[in-house]
Amino acid sequence: MYLADTLSRAYLKETSDTSNTTDKIESINMIDELPISEERISELTEHTTKDQQMQELKEVIQEGWPSNKWNVPSTVSIYFDIRDELTLQNGLLFKGERVIIPKSLRTDMIKNIHSSHIGIEGCLRRANISLYWPGMNAEVKYFIQRCETCLTFERKQHQETLISHEIPNHPWSKVGIDLMTFQSKNYLVTVDYYSNYWEVDYLEDTLVLTVIRDSNHKGKIEIDTQYTYIIMASPSNTDMKDLKTLILAVDSKVNKFNEKLDTIKNKFSNLVQEVKQHVTQVKLEFSKTG
């Protein structure tokens, strides 16, 4: 037994109103979407008509692009790779939603884009909304990079003020120490901050105790005053234990310097007292004889 489906029994009867179908076509005019004034559009149309390259491009678009690039006129071959995006509307050429600018108006367009001096990136964003021609981005960058106003007021990273070392009062009161390796041998480089005099000493190894021992620099650092500094730029092969040892050694040296300084001060003070007493005695004896 055969059963007919439901829809076959519920068909719509043909009427004169539904027998003829009408195609709905939407017309879009790209010129109406451009953020350009009517005066500028008229100017673009006029210059496009006078531009030989634009006229040849129009003909190629209307006749159809050849399958081979070599068959395209040399003046418009640069547009071959974007041929699928090119259209012709009301005498103007478009690449997508962007109007193609003829050569005679390109400089003027760049000046208008750059009128507010918003920088390279801002001008490129503004131009890419509605304008196009081959090499536009490069020409915009070239123009802006030579703008005197932009060069004068462009944002620059401020340079930090150079902080220099204070000039020591006497030689070897402040030194810089660094380790150097040359031909698999280790050396200690010592530079005097006062005279820029430098010396190089051979190191048996790079242990902290060895560096401290050789950094005495033949006794020059030991006789310095309490303002002596020891600066190690790169203490390689050291750990926290060695670093503590280094700190204790430096503190010990500073304490010795202070002790020597106090001794010198006391000796100088005693010497001054003795000189004063001697001068007083000489004055008394001179007054008696006089």
Residue frames relative to the residue before (quaternion, step in Angstrom):
aa qw qx qy qz dx dy dz
M 1.0000 0.0000 0.0000 0.0000 0.00 0.00 0.00
Y 0.2206 -0.7799 0.5772 0.0994 3.57 -0.99 0.85
L 0.1401 -0.7853 0.6008 0.0516 3.55 -0.93 0.98
A 0.3591 -0.7213 0.5490 0.2224 3.60 -0.89 0.92
D 0.4804 -0.6634 0.4741 0.3230 3.58 -1.05 0.72
T 0.7031 -0.5131 0.3159 0.3776 3.50 -1.30 0.43
L 0.6856 0.5212 -0.3001 0.4102 3.55 0.89 -0.95
S 0.6113 0.5661 -0.3623 0.4178 3.56 1.06 -0.60
R 0.6965 0.4383 -0.2691 0.5003 3.62 1.19 -0.46
A 0.7246 0.3997 -0.2341 0.5103 3.61 1.30 -0.22
Y 0.2199 0.7959 -0.5358 0.1763 3.56 0.97 0.80
L 0.4875 -0.6470 0.5068 0.2948 3.55 -1.31 0.47
K 0.4266 -0.6960 0.5175 0.2564 3.51 -0.96 0.86
E 0.4650 -0.6801 0.4947 0.2767 3.56 -0.99 0.84
T 0.0613 -0.7788 0.6240 0.0160 3.54 -1.01 0.91
S 0.6550 -0.5203 0.3692 0.4051 3.53 -1.23 0.26
D 0.6458 0.5435 -0.3269 0.4250 3.60 1.14 -0.58
T 0.7706 0.3663 -0.1838 0.4880 3.60 1.02 -0.77
S 0.5228 0.6584 -0.4248 0.3358 3.59 1.16 -0.20
N 0.7348 0.3522 -0.2120 0.5396 3.55 1.10 -0.68
T 0.1978 -0.7831 0.5821 0.0935 3.57 -0.70 1.12
T 0.2209 -0.7711 0.5874 0.1075 3.53 -1.05 0.81
D 0.3551 -0.7294 0.5467 0.2074 3.57 -0.82 1.01
K 0.2670 -0.7497 0.5882 0.1439 3.54 -0.96 0.97
I 0.0460 -0.8051 0.5906 -0.0302 3.55 -0.58 1.17
E 0.2106 -0.7728 0.5896 0.1035 3.55 -0.88 1.04
S 0.2044 -0.7877 0.5751 0.0836 3.54 -0.77 1.06
I 0.0837 -0.7931 0.6032 0.0058 3.57 -0.82 1.08
N 0.1599 -0.7743 0.6085 0.0675 3.54 -0.79 1.05
M 0.3601 -0.7726 0.4835 0.1991 3.59 -0.41 1.22
I 0.5838 0.5959 -0.3784 0.4012 3.58 1.11 -0.59
D 0.6391 0.5377 -0.3300 0.4399 3.58 1.06 -0.71
E 0.6828 0.4912 -0.2800 0.4628 3.59 1.21 -0.51
L 0.5451 0.6334 -0.4029 0.3733 3.58 1.21 -0.23
P 0.3685 -0.7159 0.5440 0.2361 3.62 -0.99 0.82
I 0.4540 0.6613 -0.4439 0.3994 3.56 0.89 1.05
S 0.5106 -0.6591 0.4600 0.3054 3.58 -0.99 0.82
E 0.6403 -0.5372 0.3866 0.3899 3.56 -1.24 0.44
E 0.6200 0.5431 -0.3467 0.4476 3.59 1.04 -0.72
R 0.6700 0.4839 -0.3001 0.4763 3.56 0.96 -0.85
I 0.6225 0.5310 -0.3458 0.4593 3.61 1.02 -0.70
S 0.6413 0.5104 -0.3235 0.4728 3.58 0.99 -0.80
E 0.6425 0.5183 -0.3152 0.4682 3.56 1.04 -0.80
L 0.6410 0.5182 -0.3176 0.4688 3.58 1.01 -0.83
T 0.6494 0.5180 -0.3200 0.4556 3.57 0.94 -0.84
E 0.6600 0.5142 -0.3075 0.4533 3.57 0.94 -0.89
H 0.7059 0.4491 -0.2711 0.4758 3.61 0.84 -0.95
T 0.6061 0.5400 -0.3619 0.4584 3.60 1.09 -0.57
T 0.6395 0.5261 -0.3188 0.4611 3.56 1.03 -0.77
K 0.7085 0.4543 -0.2542 0.4765 3.60 1.04 -0.77
D 0.6195 0.5598 -0.3460 0.4279 3.60 1.18 -0.43
Q 0.4234 -0.7343 0.4738 0.2387 3.58 -0.63 1.15
Q 0.6438 0.5241 -0.3323 0.4477 3.61 0.94 -0.82
M 0.6599 0.5057 -0.3132 0.4589 3.59 0.95 -0.86
Q 0.6449 0.5178 -0.3249 0.4587 3.60 1.03 -0.73
E 0.6516 0.4928 -0.3197 0.4800 3.59 0.99 -0.75
L 0.6300 0.5230 -0.3330 0.4677 3.57 1.06 -0.72
K 0.6077 0.5507 -0.3461 0.4558 3.58 1.05 -0.71
E 0.6705 0.5091 -0.3016 0.4476 3.56 0.86 -0.96
V 0.6563 0.5081 -0.3157 0.4598 3.58 0.94 -0.87
I 0.6564 0.5053 -0.3181 0.4611 3.60 0.96 -0.83
Q 0.6888 0.4830 -0.2863 0.4585 3.59 0.91 -0.88
E 0.7221 0.4278 -0.2502 0.4827 3.60 0.99 -0.79
G 0.5360 -0.6126 0.4117 0.4098 3.57 1.19 -0.50
W 0.4615 -0.7001 0.4767 0.2638 3.54 -0.98 0.89
P 0.4696 -0.6441 0.5146 0.3159 3.61 -1.04 0.72
S 0.5644 -0.6120 0.4352 0.3427 3.55 -1.18 0.49
N 0.7322 0.3511 -0.2021 0.5475 3.57 1.21 -0.52
K 0.5040 -0.6773 0.4519 0.2882 3.58 -0.90 0.97
W 0.6319 0.5659 -0.3354 0.4098 3.57 1.08 -0.70
N 0.6516 0.5061 -0.3162 0.4683 3.60 1.23 -0.33
V 0.5527 0.5928 -0.3938 0.4336 3.58 1.30 -0.01
P 0.5588 -0.5874 0.4470 0.3781 3.65 -1.01 0.65
S 0.5784 -0.6390 0.3890 0.3254 3.57 -0.93 0.93
T 0.6364 0.5582 -0.3374 0.4116 3.59 1.06 -0.68
V 0.7776 0.2928 -0.1641 0.5317 3.63 1.11 -0.54
S 0.3861 0.7428 -0.4772 0.2672 3.61 1.24 0.15
I 0.5716 0.6062 -0.3787 0.4029 3.59 1.20 -0.48
Y 0.6757 0.4787 -0.2857 0.4823 3.59 1.23 -0.42
F 0.4203 0.7507 -0.4481 0.2431 3.60 1.24 -0.11
D 0.6867 0.5074 -0.2960 0.4282 3.58 0.90 -0.88
I 0.7435 0.3323 -0.2126 0.5400 3.62 1.19 -0.40
R 0.2497 0.8236 -0.4839 0.1588 3.59 1.24 0.40
D 0.6451 0.5383 -0.3334 0.4277 3.59 1.05 -0.65
E 0.6871 0.4715 -0.2827 0.4751 3.59 1.21 -0.34
L 0.5984 0.6021 -0.3487 0.3972 3.59 1.25 -0.24
T 0.0210 0.7808 -0.6228 0.0452 3.54 -1.02 0.92
L 0.2853 -0.7301 0.5979 0.1677 3.51 -1.34 0.37
Q 0.0953 0.7949 -0.5887 0.1118 3.57 -0.69 1.14
N 0.8626 -0.0847 0.0169 0.4984 3.53 -0.81 1.12
G 0.7492 -0.4225 0.2133 0.4633 3.54 0.92 0.92
L 0.6714 0.4482 -0.3008 0.5078 3.62 1.27 -0.03
L 0.3551 -0.7232 0.5577 0.1998 3.54 -1.15 0.72
F 0.1197 -0.8016 0.5852 0.0241 3.56 -0.97 0.91
K 0.1676 -0.6986 0.6806 0.1433 3.48 -1.33 0.59
G 0.7868 -0.0902 0.0073 0.6106 3.54 -0.06 1.26
E 0.7684 -0.2743 0.2389 0.5265 3.56 -0.59 -1.18
R 0.6081 0.5563 -0.3410 0.4521 3.59 1.26 0.15
V 0.3908 -0.7294 0.5163 0.2206 3.55 -0.88 0.97
I 0.3892 -0.7100 0.5385 0.2335 3.58 -1.03 0.84
I 0.2875 -0.7855 0.5329 0.1279 3.55 -0.70 1.16
P 0.4113 -0.6959 0.5241 0.2681 3.64 -0.86 0.87
K 0.6859 -0.5284 0.3166 0.3873 3.58 -1.19 0.56
S 0.6596 0.5494 -0.3227 0.3986 3.59 0.94 -0.82
L 0.7456 0.3871 -0.2188 0.4964 3.62 1.18 -0.40
R 0.4647 0.7213 -0.4382 0.2679 3.61 1.19 -0.16
T 0.6542 0.5022 -0.3225 0.4646 3.62 0.91 -0.82
D 0.6456 0.5172 -0.3152 0.4652 3.56 0.99 -0.83
M 0.6436 0.5167 -0.3203 0.4649 3.58 1.02 -0.78
I 0.6420 0.5158 -0.3338 0.4586 3.60 0.95 -0.78
K 0.6436 0.5206 -0.3222 0.4592 3.58 0.98 -0.82
N 0.6628 0.4938 -0.3114 0.4690 3.60 0.97 -0.81
I 0.6357 0.5232 -0.3293 0.4624 3.60 1.02 -0.77
H 0.7558 0.3938 -0.1918 0.4867 3.54 1.00 -0.90
S 0.3591 0.7776 -0.4669 0.2200 3.60 1.23 0.11
S 0.7342 0.4033 -0.2314 0.4947 3.60 1.09 -0.65
H 0.3638 -0.7706 0.4654 0.2393 3.63 1.30 0.11
I 0.2508 0.7979 -0.5035 0.2169 3.56 0.73 1.11
G 0.6379 -0.5555 0.3257 0.4224 3.58 1.21 0.33
I 0.7026 -0.4842 0.3267 0.4065 3.54 -1.34 0.29
E 0.7008 0.4713 -0.2890 0.4507 3.58 0.73 -1.02
G 0.6569 0.5130 -0.3161 0.4532 3.59 0.94 -0.82
C 0.6659 0.4952 -0.3020 0.4692 3.59 0.96 -0.83
L 0.6448 0.5121 -0.3283 0.4628 3.59 1.00 -0.75
R 0.6358 0.5099 -0.3379 0.4707 3.60 0.96 -0.76
R 0.6592 0.5149 -0.3023 0.4572 3.54 0.98 -0.84
A 0.6878 0.4872 -0.2853 0.4563 3.58 0.93 -0.87
N 0.6886 0.5109 -0.2908 0.4244 3.58 0.93 -0.88
I 0.5071 0.6390 -0.4328 0.3836 3.60 1.22 -0.08
S 0.8595 0.0521 0.0390 0.5070 3.59 0.76 -0.99
L 0.7192 0.4290 -0.2507 0.4856 3.63 1.19 -0.19
Y 0.0575 0.7849 -0.6164 0.0273 3.54 -1.23 0.54
W 0.2578 0.6822 -0.6793 0.0811 3.45 -1.40 0.61
P 0.6332 -0.5524 0.3610 0.4044 3.61 -1.06 0.54
G 0.8280 0.1716 -0.1564 0.5104 3.57 -0.84 1.02
M 0.2958 0.7913 -0.4960 0.2010 3.59 1.20 0.37
N 0.6629 0.5213 -0.3250 0.4280 3.61 0.82 -0.92
A 0.6635 0.5018 -0.3104 0.4599 3.58 0.94 -0.86
E 0.6622 0.5017 -0.3132 0.4601 3.60 0.96 -0.80
V 0.6353 0.5186 -0.3342 0.4645 3.59 1.02 -0.75
K 0.6537 0.5059 -0.3134 0.4675 3.60 0.92 -0.86
Y 0.6504 0.5232 -0.3175 0.4498 3.59 0.92 -0.90
F 0.6623 0.5096 -0.3056 0.4563 3.58 0.95 -0.87
I 0.7036 0.4741 -0.2775 0.4508 3.60 0.85 -0.98
Q 0.6382 0.5459 -0.3314 0.4300 3.60 1.01 -0.74
R 0.7267 0.3754 -0.2309 0.5269 3.59 1.24 -0.30
C 0.4279 0.6809 -0.4729 0.3600 3.55 1.24 0.40
E 0.4220 -0.7304 0.4785 0.2439 3.61 -0.61 1.12
T 0.6385 0.5335 -0.3314 0.4448 3.59 0.99 -0.78
C 0.6789 0.4788 -0.2936 0.4729 3.58 0.91 -0.90
L 0.6492 0.5138 -0.3230 0.4585 3.60 1.00 -0.76
T 0.6612 0.5150 -0.3082 0.4501 3.58 1.08 -0.69
F 0.8167 0.2641 -0.1016 0.5029 3.57 0.87 -0.94
E 0.3750 0.7317 -0.5021 0.2680 3.60 1.16 0.28
R 0.5396 -0.6206 0.4671 0.3248 3.52 -1.20 0.60
K 0.0240 -0.7943 0.6066 -0.0238 3.52 -0.81 1.06
Q 0.4978 -0.6343 0.4995 0.3168 3.52 -1.12 0.65
H 0.3876 -0.7436 0.4980 0.2210 3.54 -0.63 1.16
Q 0.3936 -0.7171 0.5276 0.2291 3.54 -0.94 0.92
E 0.4585 -0.6784 0.5066 0.2702 3.53 -0.98 0.89
T 0.5364 -0.6255 0.4640 0.3252 3.53 -1.09 0.74
L 0.4427 -0.6986 0.4970 0.2625 3.56 -0.88 0.95
I 0.1880 -0.7766 0.5952 0.0852 3.55 -0.72 1.11
S 0.1283 -0.8201 0.5563 0.0377 3.57 -0.37 1.22
H 0.5782 -0.5814 0.4469 0.3577 3.55 -1.26 0.40
E 0.5123 -0.6100 0.4986 0.3418 3.53 -1.16 0.56
I 0.4665 -0.6777 0.4926 0.2836 3.56 -1.00 0.82
P 0.4142 -0.7192 0.4929 0.2611 3.63 -0.67 1.03
N 0.5657 -0.6215 0.4370 0.3206 3.54 -1.28 0.40
H 0.8069 0.0308 0.0019 0.5898 3.59 1.08 -0.57
P 0.6711 -0.5209 0.3399 0.4034 3.61 -1.18 0.42
W 0.8529 0.1774 -0.1689 0.4611 3.49 -1.27 0.72
S 0.4383 0.6650 -0.4925 0.3509 3.61 1.11 0.50
K 0.7726 0.0783 -0.0683 0.6264 3.57 1.26 -0.39
V 0.0039 -0.8143 0.5777 -0.0557 3.55 -0.70 1.10
G 0.2827 -0.7140 0.6117 0.1902 3.51 -1.34 0.42
I 0.1066 -0.8040 0.5848 0.0137 3.56 -0.88 1.00
D 0.0820 0.7827 -0.6125 0.0740 3.56 -0.95 0.90
L 0.4186 -0.6905 0.5360 0.2463 3.54 -1.27 0.51
M 0.0693 -0.7910 0.6078 0.0076 3.57 -1.04 0.82
T 0.1763 -0.7659 0.6113 0.0926 3.54 -1.09 0.82
F 0.0772 0.7868 -0.6051 0.0940 3.56 -0.79 1.06
Q 0.8377 -0.0658 -0.0200 0.5417 3.55 -0.72 1.21
S 0.6967 -0.5165 0.2422 0.4349 3.53 0.91 1.14
K 0.6173 0.4943 -0.3655 0.4910 3.60 1.19 0.47
N 0.3661 -0.7465 0.5243 0.1837 3.54 -1.07 0.84
Y 0.0638 -0.7939 0.6047 -0.0023 3.54 -1.05 0.87
L 0.3066 -0.7165 0.5973 0.1893 3.52 -1.25 0.54
V 0.1528 -0.7906 0.5906 0.0519 3.57 -0.67 1.18
T 0.0533 -0.7965 0.6020 -0.0178 3.56 -0.74 1.10
V 0.0756 -0.7980 0.5979 -0.0048 3.56 -0.84 1.06
D 0.3317 -0.7299 0.5677 0.1869 3.54 -0.93 0.95
Y 0.3958 -0.7493 0.4853 0.2152 3.60 -0.68 1.13
Y 0.6297 0.5475 -0.3418 0.4324 3.60 1.14 -0.41
S 0.8215 0.2165 -0.0771 0.5219 3.59 0.81 -1.02
N 0.3780 -0.7227 0.4771 0.3274 3.61 1.31 -0.29
Y 0.3774 0.7046 -0.5034 0.3282 3.57 1.20 0.44
W 0.0884 -0.8158 0.5710 0.0243 3.57 -0.91 0.87
E 0.1067 -0.7678 0.6293 0.0544 3.52 -1.28 0.57
V 0.2246 -0.7585 0.6022 0.1072 3.55 -1.20 0.67
D 0.0577 -0.7989 0.5987 -0.0066 3.59 -0.77 1.09
Y 0.4680 -0.6739 0.5014 0.2746 3.54 -1.04 0.81
L 0.1859 -0.7755 0.5965 0.0907 3.59 -1.04 0.85
E 0.4487 -0.6768 0.5137 0.2770 3.54 -0.98 0.85
D 0.7646 -0.0758 0.0657 0.6366 3.56 1.14 -0.75
T 0.5059 -0.6588 0.4702 0.2982 3.58 -1.30 0.03
L 0.2984 0.7464 -0.5354 0.2592 3.59 1.09 0.59
V 0.6327 -0.5692 0.3718 0.3708 3.55 -1.15 0.67
L 0.6593 0.5193 -0.3210 0.4389 3.59 0.89 -0.90
T 0.6388 0.5117 -0.3264 0.4728 3.58 1.07 -0.73
V 0.6467 0.5131 -0.3200 0.4649 3.58 0.99 -0.83
I 0.6502 0.5132 -0.3201 0.4599 3.60 0.98 -0.86
R 0.6528 0.5231 -0.3176 0.4464 3.55 0.94 -0.88
D 0.7389 0.4066 -0.2358 0.4828 3.58 0.87 -0.94
S 0.6024 0.5726 -0.3708 0.4144 3.60 1.16 -0.38
N 0.4550 0.6611 -0.4653 0.3733 3.61 1.24 -0.06
H 0.2062 -0.8463 0.4749 0.1251 3.51 1.36 -0.37
K 0.6977 -0.5069 0.2655 0.4310 3.54 0.75 1.18
G 0.7412 -0.4521 0.2230 0.4432 3.55 1.00 0.86
K 0.4825 0.6938 -0.4423 0.3002 3.63 1.19 -0.18
I 0.7068 0.4551 -0.2787 0.4643 3.59 0.91 -0.85
E 0.6223 0.5817 -0.3529 0.3871 3.60 1.01 -0.70
I 0.7210 0.4408 -0.2698 0.4617 3.60 0.99 -0.64
D 0.4538 0.6943 -0.4560 0.3226 3.61 1.23 0.11
T 0.5564 -0.6071 0.4604 0.3316 3.56 -1.33 0.33
Q 0.7586 -0.3955 0.2669 0.4437 3.53 -1.36 -0.14
Y 0.6252 0.5479 -0.3487 0.4328 3.63 1.23 -0.16
T 0.4124 0.7214 -0.4680 0.3009 3.59 1.25 0.23
Y 0.1142 -0.7769 0.6180 0.0376 3.57 -1.03 0.91
I 0.1414 -0.7455 0.6431 0.1031 3.55 -1.18 0.65
I 0.0692 -0.8121 0.5792 -0.0160 3.57 -0.59 1.17
M 0.0923 -0.7773 0.6213 0.0355 3.56 -0.75 1.08
A 0.3245 -0.7919 0.4891 0.1685 3.57 -0.52 1.19
S 0.8154 -0.0194 0.0497 0.5765 3.61 0.91 -0.83
P 0.0598 -0.8219 0.5661 0.0203 3.61 0.16 1.22
S 0.0806 -0.8264 0.5569 0.0220 3.58 0.19 1.26
N 0.8186 0.2410 -0.2057 0.4791 3.54 -1.34 0.45
T 0.5332 0.5963 -0.4315 0.4171 3.59 0.97 0.78
D 0.1724 -0.7509 0.6248 0.1268 3.53 -1.23 0.55
M 0.7555 -0.3860 0.2626 0.4596 3.56 -1.30 -0.05
K 0.6259 0.5394 -0.3436 0.4463 3.58 1.01 -0.74
D 0.6698 0.4836 -0.2968 0.4790 3.57 0.94 -0.91
L 0.6343 0.5353 -0.3338 0.4469 3.57 1.04 -0.76
K 0.6334 0.5129 -0.3296 0.4766 3.58 1.00 -0.78
T 0.6299 0.5335 -0.3289 0.4587 3.56 1.02 -0.82
L 0.6487 0.5186 -0.3121 0.4613 3.55 1.01 -0.86
I 0.6568 0.5116 -0.3130 0.4570 3.59 0.92 -0.88
L 0.6584 0.5035 -0.3106 0.4654 3.57 0.91 -0.88
A 0.6480 0.5173 -0.3248 0.4551 3.56 1.01 -0.81
V 0.6526 0.5025 -0.3171 0.4702 3.59 0.97 -0.81
D 0.6415 0.5178 -0.3248 0.4636 3.58 0.96 -0.86
S 0.6396 0.5269 -0.3240 0.4565 3.57 1.01 -0.83
K 0.6496 0.5101 -0.3178 0.4657 3.57 1.01 -0.80
V 0.6439 0.5199 -0.3248 0.4577 3.59 0.95 -0.84
N 0.6441 0.5163 -0.3206 0.4646 3.58 0.99 -0.83
K 0.6402 0.5120 -0.3250 0.4715 3.58 1.00 -0.78
F 0.6262 0.5332 -0.3355 0.4593 3.57 1.01 -0.79
N 0.6635 0.5070 -0.3039 0.4587 3.55 0.95 -0.90
E 0.6408 0.5196 -0.3231 0.4637 3.55 1.00 -0.82
K 0.6591 0.4942 -0.3139 0.4721 3.58 0.92 -0.86
L 0.6427 0.5234 -0.3268 0.4541 3.55 1.01 -0.79
D 0.6438 0.5095 -0.3223 0.4712 3.60 0.98 -0.81
T 0.6390 0.5256 -0.3291 0.4552 3.57 0.99 -0.81
I 0.6539 0.5091 -0.3059 0.4687 3.55 0.97 -0.92
K 0.6419 0.5268 -0.3201 0.4560 3.59 0.98 -0.84
N 0.6639 0.5018 -0.3057 0.4626 3.58 0.94 -0.90
K 0.6525 0.5067 -0.3182 0.4649 3.58 0.93 -0.87
F 0.6579 0.5093 -0.3081 0.4614 3.57 0.98 -0.87
S 0.6434 0.5228 -0.3167 0.4609 3.58 1.04 -0.83
N 0.6562 0.4974 -0.3108 0.4748 3.58 0.96 -0.85
L 0.6398 0.5270 -0.3262 0.4545 3.57 1.00 -0.80
V 0.6406 0.5219 -0.3223 0.4619 3.58 1.01 -0.80
Q 0.6462 0.5182 -0.3184 0.4610 3.58 0.99 -0.84
E 0.6548 0.5087 -0.3123 0.4636 3.56 0.98 -0.85
V 0.6419 0.5144 -0.3266 0.4655 3.59 0.99 -0.80
K 0.6430 0.5244 -0.3233 0.4549 3.57 0.96 -0.86
Q 0.6578 0.5047 -0.3097 0.4654 3.57 0.92 -0.91
H 0.6558 0.5113 -0.3142 0.4580 3.57 0.96 -0.86
V 0.6433 0.5122 -0.3181 0.4718 3.60 1.00 -0.81
T 0.6384 0.5255 -0.3301 0.4553 3.59 0.99 -0.81
Q 0.6538 0.5095 -0.3110 0.4650 3.58 0.93 -0.84
V 0.6453 0.5178 -0.3239 0.4589 3.57 0.97 -0.84
K 0.6405 0.5202 -0.3259 0.4615 3.60 0.96 -0.79
L 0.6503 0.5157 -0.3231 0.4547 3.60 0.94 -0.88
E 0.6769 0.4841 -0.2977 0.4677 3.57 0.89 -0.94
F 0.6421 0.5222 -0.3284 0.4551 3.59 1.01 -0.72
S 0.6539 0.5116 -0.3138 0.4607 3.61 1.03 -0.80
K 0.6466 0.5203 -0.3278 0.4513 3.61 1.02 -0.72
T 0.6922 0.4720 -0.2822 0.4675 3.56 0.95 -0.85
G 0.6469 0.5354 -0.3187 0.4395 3.53 1.14 -0.62
